[in-house]
Amino acid sequence: QVQLVESGGGLVQPGGSLRLSCAASGFTLDYYAIGWFRQAPGKEREGVSCISGSGTPRYADSVKGRFTISRDNAKSTVYLQMNSLKPEDTAVYYCAARQHDPCDSHTLIYYFRMGNWGNGTLVTVSS
C-alpha cells in the first residue's frame, strides 16, 4: 500500500539540469524523512541528499552546492533539483522514506535503514 514513485530522469549534457520528483502514496509524508540515493553500474548505492519531516536538508559532499532538495507535504512529493550535472552523476536515482528520521549524515551513509523504496529513475549525463 505504501508506494514511492520517482520521475524526472533523462539524458542531459554536462552542465545541464534536471528535477527529480518522488511521489508518495499510502501514507502521510509529514512525519517521514525522504532520502535520495543513487547507484551507478558496478558501484554500490550511495546517499545523495535527505530532507527531514521538518524540512531540514542534508547533502553529500559530492553534490553540495549543485543539488537542492525540497518537499511539498500537501502534494506528498519531494523534489531533487540537480544543477551543473557531471558525467559522474550518471546513475539510477532512488527515493526512500523513514519515519521520524532526523536526516543527519548517518541517514545518507546507512541507506539500508530506509523502510520504503521506489523503483528508481535513470539519470544519464553525457556529451
Disulfide bonds with the S-S distance in Angstrom:
Cys22-Cys95 2.08
Cys50-Cys103 2.33
